[in-house]
Amino acid sequence: MGAMKAEASADGKSWDGLASLCSLAIALWGWQTGLWWLALPMIVGLESRHVATQRWEISLSDLKEVAKLCGVILSILSVVSVILEKEAFIYSLIQWLPVAAFPLALAQTYALGIQVLLGEGFSKAYLQHQGRYRQQRSINLYYFYFAICLLAASAADSNRFSFYGFATVLVALLLYAHRPKRSAPIIWLLLFCLSAGLGFVGHVQISHLQQRLEEQMIAMLSDFASGAISPESNTTRMGSVGKLKLSSKIAFRVSTDSASVSPKDPSLFPLLLREATYNRYQLSTWGATDALFKPVPAAPTKGTWQLAPTHPQDISITIADNLKRGKGVLTLPSATTEIRQLNVTEMQKNQYGTVQVDATGNATYQVRFDPDAGATDAPPTETDLQIPIADSAAIAQTLQRLAVENKSNSEIISQVAAYFQTFKYSLDLIRTDGTAPPISDFLLNTQAGHCEYFASATALLLRGAGIPARYVVGYSVHEFSPLERQYIVRSRDAHAWTLVYFNGAWQAVDTTPPDWRSQEKEQASSWQIFSDFAAFLSFQFQIKLRQLRDLSPPEIMLLLTPLFGFLLWKSFHRFKGRRANPLEDESKNEWLPSIQNGLDSEFYEIAQQLEERDLARSPSESLLQWSLRLNALLSEAEQNTFSSALALHYRYRFDPQGLTPAERAQLTALSQNWLSRYH
């Protein structure tokens, strides 16, 4: 029994050292993630074991309850991670893992026999199924918790060099305690430093490789992003054959903020919101010549951006959009002067009025604009008057038919707009002359098409008449939702129109027949009312999430404190009055008899003596394998004594019948004989 106590004392020192190592790992985690306010009480909780000497008995069912508590905490933290870091919630969740697993670390510290429960309890069913026994193993949760803390600290990526250095020191402390006893410390240290150095080189190279792969992957995915707007070019569907299939999915929402403006003000709605403007047309594709983005100055108020001087007559609207839809391109009125409540680090605008931010995801921002003013884009250039050679004949023929000579610019614009009202809006992509360019075929033959035809043809006709014109893509805001009490803009509301330079400013001219909205509405599914209601619920849920996301992590944890407190009280209330008592009947624990049977075997004293002679059994060896290895190291008399004691130990430890009193006395005699002769 003296050997057993010595062994328990050695294990206690080992576990105490591991607990201190876990405290250091928690400190590293708190430093890297900035969660010091959580790391400090966790360290105090572990290190209080030196002051709080009371321990509690624990059964396998109790241990399962602790594991369930960890699962509940992990579930709560998963929701918190999604709220705080929607785009990278996996990394955020990994950083919270030490908090979720902390109850198990506390159980390892303040509960008795937990390592034996894990080693014996979870393997009992397997061993019984196999019909054989094996030597008792113990599982120490400190190893797993130590690894979790290092993993969580690495997810922060605050300073990879300092993290690698401190993590290497902690791993060195752990491995040094388990190094082979025959190895020289200096040699072990040199080999470890070599391994750490090679690991650091690989760490840096893998980090660079990851960065390059992420950049290439983002660029590749951006090329395939559906519905995304490019400020540089826009490929139309003109010239295609078939039928346009438009989606009724809600893209974004618009509401009025000004008290003087009615939500259904006919002078304001339908409202055109543009995303991008282009000035060069070639082969059914519009492009922006030499588009140069420049930073938009930020106002002193956070989230406010000044695009142009404001005016007293400006009105305000609120746009709830998903910036990912347009890769960070904002949907704005042409005469936007100011944007508020948009918390981004940078905003840029090109000379054609396209505004882009360095963020994606859901955003709700206020927009001030003058509904009666024109766009404040760059003045026209020669490119704004160019007409493709392939379409020049059709443009000239149409202008001759309209007889625009000797007419003012305002008269020409009005005449062109009236002319296109005789055309037909159609989602059917038809071609009567497969050899003619799409615009020429549209003007001279089909006289039917969708908004891209009307906007492109209008721009080219006005250019032919000497009036600078540009092509604009965006959305038409016209559908008011009684359910949401604001305007909803669907994917099918995507629109194209023309900007005309008139009276010293760029004015919007929309020549698409007004019945295009009703035609596209007719294509709506009968299930649209249900999908709209689901979208409304999702939108309201996102608003609540956004409000929570605006909270800081300490504020969120403060809100969750009552829930965590209740869970902890419920989990540990069952341990009330169950403190460790050596006189208590241990038969109440269903696992304890099978675990303790044979632990007082005198064979352990022989094993301890061999360990002192540097002949200890390795962790991967069974007792039988150890015996075979010792045959080459022990004398014949030692071999006989050891083999006889091992055979009796196996029976005492695993045989349900145990040993007879005579056999137990024989085992005791063998042990005493060994100790007296070889100690």
C-alpha positions in Angstrom: 0.0 0.0 0.0 3.0 2.3 0.6 3.9 1.9 -3.1 0.3 2.8 -4.1 0.4 6.0 -2.0 3.8 6.9 -3.5 2.4 6.3 -7.0 -0.7 8.4 -6.3 1.5 11.1 -4.9 3.6 11.1 -8.1 0.5 11.2 -10.3 -0.9 14.0 -8.2 2.3 16.0 -8.8 2.1 15.3 -12.5 -1.6 16.3 -12.7 -0.9 19.4 -10.6 1.9 20.4 -13.1 -0.5 19.8 -16.0 -3.1 22.0 -14.3 -0.6 24.8 -14.0 0.4 24.3 -17.6 -3.2 24.7 -18.6 -3.3 28.0 -16.7 -0.4 29.2 -18.7 -2.2 28.1 -21.9 -5.3 30.0 -20.8 -3.1 33.1 -20.3 -1.7 32.7 -23.8 -5.3 32.3 -25.1 -6.5 35.4 -23.3 -3.6 37.5 -24.6 -4.0 36.4 -28.2 -7.8 36.8 -28.3 -8.1 39.8 -26.0 -10.4 37.9 -23.7 -8.4 38.7 -20.6 -11.7 39.4 -18.7 -12.5 35.7 -19.1 -9.1 34.2 -18.9 -8.3 35.7 -15.5 -11.2 34.2 -13.6 -10.6 30.9 -15.4 -7.0 30.9 -14.2 -8.1 31.7 -10.7 -10.6 28.8 -10.9 -7.8 26.3 -11.7 -5.2 27.7 -9.3 -7.6 27.8 -6.4 -7.0 24.1 -6.0 -4.1 25.0 -3.7 -6.4 26.8 -1.4 -9.6 24.8 -1.7 -8.5 21.4 -0.7 -12.1 19.9 -0.6 -12.8 17.4 -3.4 -16.0 15.8 -4.6 -16.8 12.2 -5.6 -18.1 11.9 -9.1 -19.7 9.0 -11.1 -19.8 8.4 -14.8 -23.4 9.8 -14.9 -22.2 13.0 -13.2 -19.4 13.3 -15.7 -21.9 13.0 -18.5 -23.9 15.8 -17.0 -20.7 18.0 -17.0 -20.2 17.1 -20.7 -23.8 18.1 -21.4 -23.2 21.4 -19.8 -20.2 21.9 -22.1 -22.4 21.1 -25.0 -25.0 23.7 -24.0 -22.4 26.4 -23.5 -20.9 25.5 -26.9 -24.4 25.8 -28.5 -24.9 29.2 -27.0 -21.4 30.4 -28.0 -22.1 29.2 -31.6 -25.1 31.5 -31.8 -23.1 34.3 -30.3 -20.3 33.7 -32.9 -22.8 33.8 -35.8 -24.2 37.1 -34.4 -20.8 38.7 -34.0 -18.9 37.3 -36.9 -21.3 36.1 -39.6 -18.7 35.8 -42.3 -16.0 34.1 -40.2 -18.0 32.6 -37.4 -15.9 29.4 -37.4 -12.8 31.2 -36.4 -14.8 33.1 -33.7 -16.3 29.9 -32.4 -12.8 28.2 -32.2 -11.7 31.2 -30.0 -14.5 30.5 -27.5 -13.7 26.7 -27.2 -11.7 27.1 -23.9 -14.8 28.6 -22.3 -17.1 25.8 -23.5 -14.6 23.1 -22.3 -13.8 24.8 -19.0 -16.3 22.8 -16.9 -14.5 19.6 -17.8 -11.2 21.1 -16.7 -12.8 22.1 -13.4 -14.1 18.5 -13.0 -10.6 17.2 -13.6 -9.3 19.5 -10.9 -11.9 19.1 -8.1 -13.4 15.7 -8.7 -11.9 12.4 -7.5 -11.2 9.5 -9.9 -12.3 11.2 -13.1 -9.2 10.0 -15.0 -10.0 6.4 -14.0 -13.7 6.9 -14.9 -12.7 8.0 -18.4 -10.2 5.2 -18.8 -12.3 2.3 -17.4 -15.9 3.5 -17.9 -15.9 4.2 -21.6 -13.9 1.1 -22.4 -15.8 -1.4 -20.2 -18.5 -2.2 -22.8 -15.9 -2.7 -25.5 -13.8 -5.0 -23.3 -16.8 -7.1 -22.2 -17.8 -7.4 -25.9 -14.3 -8.6 -26.7 -14.3 -11.1 -23.8 -10.9 -10.1 -22.6 -9.2 -7.7 -20.2 -6.4 -5.3 -20.5 -4.5 -3.3 -18.0 -6.2 -0.2 -16.5 -5.6 3.0 -18.4 -6.4 6.5 -17.2 -7.3 9.5 -19.4 -6.2 12.9 -18.3 -8.4 15.8 -19.6 -5.7 18.3 -19.0 -3.9 17.2 -22.2 -7.0 17.8 -24.3 -7.8 21.1 -22.6 -4.2 22.3 -23.1 -4.5 21.5 -26.9 -7.9 23.3 -27.1 -6.4 26.5 -25.5 -3.5 26.5 -28.0 -5.9 25.9 -30.9 -8.2 28.7 -29.7 -5.2 31.1 -29.3 -4.0 30.3 -32.9 -7.4 31.2 -34.3 -7.0 34.8 -33.2 -4.0 35.4 -35.5 -3.1 38.6 -33.7 0.6 38.1 -33.8 1.7 34.9 -35.3 5.4 35.3 -34.4 4.8 35.9 -30.7 2.1 33.2 -30.6 4.5 30.6 -32.1 7.2 31.5 -29.7 5.1 31.2 -26.5 3.2 28.2 -27.8 6.6 26.5 -28.4 7.7 27.2 -24.9 4.5 25.7 -23.5 4.8 22.6 -25.7 8.4 22.2 -24.6 7.4 22.2 -20.9 4.9 19.6 -21.6 7.1 17.3 -23.6 10.1 17.8 -21.3 8.2 16.2 -18.4 7.5 13.1 -20.6 10.9 12.8 -22.2 12.7 9.4 -22.1 14.6 9.3 -18.8 17.7 7.8 -20.4 18.1 10.8 -22.8 20.4 13.6 -21.9 18.5 16.9 -21.3 20.9 18.9 -23.5 20.5 16.5 -26.4 16.7 16.6 -26.0 16.7 20.4 -25.9 18.8 20.6 -29.1 16.6 18.3 -31.0 13.5 20.1 -29.8 15.0 23.5 -30.9 15.8 22.0 -34.3 12.2 20.8 -34.7 10.8 24.1 -33.5 13.0 26.0 -36.0 11.9 23.8 -38.9 8.3 24.1 -37.8 8.5 27.9 -37.8 9.9 27.9 -41.3 7.0 25.7 -42.4 4.6 27.8 -40.4 5.6 31.0 -42.3 5.5 29.3 -45.7 2.1 27.8 -45.1 0.8 31.2 -44.0 2.1 32.8 -47.2 0.6 30.0 -49.3 -2.8 30.3 -47.5 -2.8 34.0 -48.2 -2.1 33.5 -51.9 -4.7 30.8 -52.2 -7.3 32.9 -50.5 -6.6 35.8 -52.9 -6.8 33.6 -55.9 -10.0 31.9 -54.7 -11.7 35.2 -54.0 -10.8 36.5 -57.4 -12.1 33.3 -59.0 -15.3 33.2 -57.1 -15.9 36.9 -57.9 -15.9 36.0 -61.6 -18.7 33.6 -61.1 -20.8 35.7 -58.7 -24.3 35.8 -59.9 -26.0 39.2 -60.1 -22.9 41.1 -59.2 -22.3 44.5 -60.8 -18.9 45.4 -62.2 -18.1 49.1 -62.3 -15.9 48.5 -65.4 -18.3 46.7 -67.8 -21.8 45.3 -68.2 -22.7 42.5 -70.7 -26.3 42.8 -71.8 -28.7 40.1 -73.0 -29.2 41.9 -76.3 -28.8 39.5 -79.2 -29.7 36.4 -77.2 -32.6 34.2 -78.3 -35.2 32.8 -75.9 -37.1 34.3 -72.9 -35.8 36.2 -70.0 -36.6 34.5 -66.7 -36.8 37.0 -63.9 -36.8 36.3 -60.2 -39.3 37.6 -57.7 -36.9 37.3 -54.8 -36.7 40.5 -52.8 -33.3 42.2 -53.4 -33.5 45.1 -51.0 -35.9 47.5 -49.3 -36.5 51.3 -49.4 -38.4 53.5 -46.9 -38.9 57.3 -46.7 -37.5 59.2 -43.7 -38.6 62.7 -44.3 -41.8 63.7 -42.6 -42.8 65.9 -45.5 -42.6 63.0 -48.0 -45.5 60.5 -48.2 -44.4 56.8 -48.6 -46.6 56.8 -51.7 -45.7 60.2 -53.1 -46.3 60.0 -56.9 -43.7 62.8 -57.5 -41.0 60.6 -56.0 -42.0 57.1 -56.9 -41.3 55.2 -59.1 -37.7 56.0 -58.0 -34.7 55.0 -60.1 -31.7 53.9 -58.1 -28.5 53.3 -60.1 -25.6 51.0 -59.4 -23.2 51.8 -62.3 -22.9 54.0 -65.3 -21.1 53.2 -68.6 -20.1 55.3 -71.6 -18.6 52.9 -74.2 -20.7 50.5 -76.3 -19.3 47.6 -78.4 -20.7 44.2 -79.3 -23.7 44.3 -76.9 -21.4 45.2 -74.0 -21.2 48.5 -72.2 -18.0 49.6 -70.5 -16.6 52.5 -68.5 -13.6 54.1 -70.1 -10.7 54.7 -67.7 -12.9 54.4 -64.6 -10.9 55.9 -61.8 -12.1 55.5 -58.2 -11.2 58.1 -55.7 -11.8 58.1 -51.9 -14.9 59.7 -50.6 -14.2 62.0 -47.6 -15.7 60.8 -44.3 -17.6 63.3 -42.2 -16.7 63.9 -38.6 -19.8 61.8 -37.6 -19.0 58.1 -37.7 -20.7 56.3 -40.6 -21.4 59.5 -42.5 -19.9 60.1 -46.0 -20.1 63.3 -48.0 -20.5 62.9 -51.8 -21.6 66.4 -52.7 -22.8 69.6 -51.0 -26.2 69.2 -49.3 -29.2 71.3 -49.9 -32.2 72.3 -47.8 -34.6 70.6 -50.3 -32.8 67.3 -49.9 -35.0 64.4 -48.8 -33.9 61.2 -47.1 -34.6 57.5 -47.7 -33.3 54.4 -45.9 -32.0 51.5 -48.0 -31.7 48.0 -46.5 -29.5 46.1 -48.9 -27.1 43.1 -49.1 -23.8 44.6 -50.3 -22.7 41.1 -51.3 -25.2 41.2 -54.1 -23.3 43.9 -55.9 -19.8 43.1 -54.5 -19.8 46.3 -52.4 -21.4 48.6 -55.1 -24.0 50.8 -53.5 -27.5 51.3 -54.9 -28.1 55.1 -54.8 -30.2 57.9 -56.4 -28.3 59.8 -59.1 -28.2 63.1 -57.1 -27.0 61.6 -53.8 -25.3 64.2 -51.5 -24.7 62.3 -48.3 -24.8 58.8 -46.9 -25.3 58.1 -43.2 -25.2 55.1 -40.8 -22.9 53.1 -43.1 -20.0 52.0 -41.0 -17.3 51.0 -43.5 -13.6 51.8 -43.4 -13.4 53.1 -47.0 -15.7 54.4 -49.7 -14.8 55.2 -53.3 -16.5 56.9 -56.2 -15.5 57.0 -59.9 -16.1 59.8 -62.4 -19.3 58.1 -63.6 -21.0 58.2 -60.2 -20.5 54.5 -59.3 -19.9 54.2 -55.5 -18.2 51.2 -54.0 -17.3 50.3 -50.4 -14.9 47.7 -48.9 -17.6 45.6 -47.3 -20.1 42.9 -48.1 -23.1 41.6 -46.2 -26.3 43.2 -44.9 -26.3 46.9 -44.4 -28.9 49.6 -43.7 -28.0 53.1 -44.5 -29.6 56.5 -45.0 -29.3 58.5 -48.2 -29.9 62.2 -48.7 -30.5 63.4 -52.3 -32.1 66.1 -54.3 -34.9 64.6 -56.4 -35.0 67.6 -58.7 -31.2 67.7 -59.4 -29.2 65.9 -62.0 -26.3 63.5 -61.4 -23.0 65.1 -60.4 -20.9 63.0 -62.7 -17.9 64.0 -64.7 -18.6 66.2 -67.8 -19.1 64.5 -71.2 -16.1 63.4 -73.3 -15.8 62.4 -76.9 -16.6 58.8 -75.9 -20.1 59.9 -74.9 -20.8 60.7 -78.5 -19.3 57.6 -80.1 -21.5 55.1 -82.1 -20.4 51.7 -83.2 -19.8 51.5 -87.0 -22.0 48.5 -87.2 -25.0 50.4 -85.8 -24.3 53.8 -87.5 -26.5 53.1 -90.5 -29.6 52.1 -88.4 -29.1 55.1 -86.2 -28.9 57.5 -89.1 -32.0 56.0 -90.8 -34.0 56.3 -87.5 -32.9 59.9 -87.0 -33.9 60.7 -90.5 -37.3 59.2 -89.9 -37.7 61.4 -86.8 -36.5 64.5 -88.7 -34.5 65.9 -85.8 -32.6 68.4 -87.8 -32.8 72.0 -86.6 -34.5 71.0 -83.4 -33.4 71.9 -79.9 -31.9 69.3 -77.6 -35.1 69.3 -75.4 -37.3 68.7 -78.4 -35.0 65.9 -79.7 -35.1 64.2 -76.2 -38.9 64.4 -76.0 -39.3 63.2 -79.6 -37.0 60.2 -79.0 -38.9 59.3 -75.8 -42.2 59.5 -77.5 -41.0 57.5 -80.5 -40.1 54.5 -78.2 -43.6 54.5 -76.7 -44.7 53.1 -80.0 -42.4 50.1 -79.4 -43.4 47.0 -77.5 -41.9 45.8 -74.2 -41.2 42.1 -74.4 -39.3 39.5 -72.4 -39.1 37.3 -75.5 -35.7 37.4 -77.0 -36.4 37.3 -80.8 -34.2 38.1 -83.8 -35.6 38.7 -87.3 -32.2 39.3 -88.9 -29.5 37.2 -87.4 -26.8 39.1 -89.3 -27.7 42.6 -88.1 -26.4 43.9 -84.8 -29.0 43.7 -81.9 -29.6 47.5 -81.8 -30.1 47.8 -85.5 -32.4 44.8 -85.6 -34.4 46.3 -82.7 -34.8 49.7 -84.4 -35.5 48.6 -87.9 -37.2 45.2 -87.5 -38.5 43.9 -84.2 -39.3 47.2 -82.4 -39.7 45.0 -79.3 -37.4 44.2 -76.5 -36.6 44.6 -72.8 -35.1 47.6 -71.0 -31.5 47.0 -72.2 -32.6 47.5 -75.8 -34.5 50.7 -75.0 -31.7 52.3 -72.9 -29.0 51.3 -75.4 -30.9 52.5 -78.4 -31.9 55.8 -76.7 -28.2 56.5 -75.8 -27.0 55.8 -79.4 -29.8 57.8 -81.0 -29.2 60.8 -78.8 -25.5 60.5 -79.5 -26.3 60.5 -83.2 -28.2 63.7 -82.7 -25.1 65.2 -81.0 -26.3 64.9 -77.4 -23.9 63.2 -75.0 -25.5 60.1 -73.4 -24.5 57.3 -71.1 -26.0 53.9 -70.2 -27.1 53.2 -66.6 -28.0 50.0 -64.8 -29.9 49.9 -61.4 -33.3 49.3 -60.1 -36.8 50.8 -60.3 -38.5 51.3 -56.9 -42.2 51.1 -57.3 -43.8 48.3 -55.3 -45.1 49.3 -51.9 -45.6 46.5 -49.4 -48.5 47.0 -46.9 -47.1 44.2 -44.8 -43.7 45.8 -44.4 -44.9 49.4 -44.8 -42.0 50.2 -47.1 -41.0 49.6 -50.7 -39.6 46.2 -51.7 -37.4 45.9 -54.7 -37.3 42.5 -56.4 -34.6 41.0 -58.6 -37.0 41.4 -61.6 -37.1 45.2 -60.9 -33.5 45.4 -62.2 -33.6 48.2 -64.9 -31.6 50.1 -67.4 -32.1 53.7 -68.6 -30.1 56.6 -70.1 -28.3 59.6 -68.7 -28.4 62.6 -71.0 -26.2 65.7 -70.7 -28.7 68.5 -70.9 -28.6 72.1 -69.5 -25.2 71.5 -68.0 -26.2 68.4 -66.0 -26.8 64.7 -66.4 -30.5 64.0 -66.5 -32.2 60.5 -66.4 -34.3 59.6 -69.4 -36.2 56.3 -69.2 -37.8 55.4 -72.6 -38.9 51.9 -71.7 -42.7 51.6 -72.0 -44.3 51.9 -68.5 -46.2 48.6 -68.9 -42.9 46.7 -68.4 -43.7 46.6 -64.6 -47.1 45.0 -65.1 -45.7 42.5 -67.6 -43.0 41.3 -65.2 -45.5 41.2 -62.3 -47.7 38.9 -64.4 -44.9 36.3 -64.3 -45.0 36.2 -60.5 -45.7 32.8 -58.9 -48.9 32.1 -57.1 -46.7 31.2 -54.1 -45.2 34.7 -54.0 -47.3 35.8 -51.0 -45.9 33.0 -48.9 -42.3 33.7 -50.0 -42.8 37.4 -49.3 -44.0 36.6 -45.8 -41.0 34.3 -45.2 -38.7 37.1 -46.5 -40.4 39.6 -44.1 -39.8 37.3 -41.1 -36.2 36.8 -42.2 -35.7 40.5 -42.6 -37.1 41.2 -39.1 -34.8 38.5 -37.7 -31.8 40.1 -39.4 -32.7 43.4 -37.8 -32.6 41.9 -34.4 -29.3 40.2 -35.2 -27.9 43.5 -36.4 -28.9 45.1 -33.1 -27.1 42.3 -31.2 -24.1 42.5 -33.5 -23.7 46.2 -32.5 -23.1 45.1 -28.9 -19.6 44.4 -27.7 -18.6 40.9 -26.6 -18.6 41.9 -22.9 -22.1 43.3 -23.3 -23.3 40.0 -24.9 -21.6 37.9 -22.2 -23.3 40.2 -19.6 -26.7 39.4 -21.2 -25.9 35.7 -21.1 -24.6 35.7 -17.5 -28.0 34.8 -16.0 -28.3 31.9 -18.4 -24.8 30.6 -17.6 -25.4 31.1 -13.9 -28.6 29.0 -14.1 -26.8 26.2 -16.0 -23.9 26.1 -13.6 -26.3 26.1 -10.6 -28.3 23.3 -12.1 -25.3 21.2 -12.9 -23.4 21.6 -9.6 -26.5 21.5 -7.4 -26.5 17.7 -7.6 -23.1 17.6 -6.0 -24.4 19.4 -2.8 -23.7 17.2 0.2 -21.6 14.7 -1.8 -18.2 15.7 -0.6 -15.5 13.0 -0.5 -15.7 10.8 2.6 -13.4 7.9 3.0 -15.8 6.2 5.5 -18.8 6.4 3.1 -20.0 3.2 1.6 -18.4 3.2 -1.8 -20.8 0.5 -3.0 -23.2 3.3 -4.0 -21.1 4.0 -7.0 -21.8 1.4 -9.7 -18.5 1.8 -11.4 -16.2 2.0 -8.3 -16.1 -1.7 -7.3 -14.9 -2.8 -10.7 -12.4 0.0 -10.9 -10.9 -0.4 -7.4 -10.7 -4.2 -7.5 -7.0 -5.2 -7.5 -5.6 -1.7 -7.0 -4.0 -2.8 -3.7 -2.0 -5.5 -5.4 1.5 -5.9 -4.0 2.7 -6.3 -7.6 2.7 -2.5 -7.9 5.5 -2.3 -5.3 7.6 -4.5 -7.6 6.8 -2.2 -10.5 7.8 0.8 -8.5 11.1 -0.7 -7.6 11.8 -1.5 -11.3 10.9 2.0 -12.2 13.5 3.3 -9.7 16.1 1.0 -11.4 15.2 2.8 -14.8 13.3 -0.3 -16.0 9.9 1.3 -16.0 7.1 0.0 -18.3 6.5 2.4 -21.3 3.0 3.7 -21.7 2.4 1.6 -24.8 3.4 -1.7 -23.2 1.2 -4.2 -21.7 2.4 -6.0 -18.5 3.1 -9.1 -20.6 5.1 -7.2 -23.2 7.0 -5.6 -20.3 7.7 -9.0 -18.8 9.1 -10.3 -22.1 11.4 -7.2 -22.5 12.7 -7.6 -18.9 13.7 -11.2 -19.6 16.8 -9.9 -21.3 17.6 -7.4 -18.4 16.9 -9.5 -15.3 18.6 -12.5 -13.8 17.0 -15.9 -13.9 15.9 -15.7 -10.3 14.4 -12.2 -10.9 12.6 -13.5 -13.9 11.0 -16.3 -12.0 9.9 -14.1 -9.1 8.6 -11.4 -11.5 6.7 -14.0 -13.7 5.1 -15.7 -10.6 4.0 -12.3 -9.1 2.7 -11.1 -12.5 0.6 -14.3 -12.9 -1.0 -13.9 -9.4 -1.5 -10.1 -10.1 -3.4 -10.8 -13.3 -5.7 -13.2 -11.5 -6.2 -10.8 -8.5 -6.8 -7.9 -10.9 -9.0 -9.4 -13.5 -10.3 -12.9 -12.4 -13.9 -12.6 -11.1 -13.0 -15.3 -8.6 -10.0 -13.4 -7.3 -7.3 -15.1 -5.2 -7.6 -17.5 -2.4 -6.2 -16.4 1.0 -3.2 -18.7 0.4 -2.6 -17.3 -3.1 -2.9 -13.7 -1.8 -0.3 -14.5 0.9 1.9 -16.0 -1.8 1.7 -12.7 -3.8 2.6 -10.7 -0.6 5.5 -13.0 0.1 6.9 -12.7 -3.5 6.7 -8.9 -3.2 8.4 -8.8 0.2 11.1 -11.2 -1.1 11.7 -9.0 -4.1 11.9 -5.8 -2.1 14.2 -7.3 0.5 16.6 -8.8 -2.0 16.7 -6.2 -4.8 15.8 -2.9 -3.1 
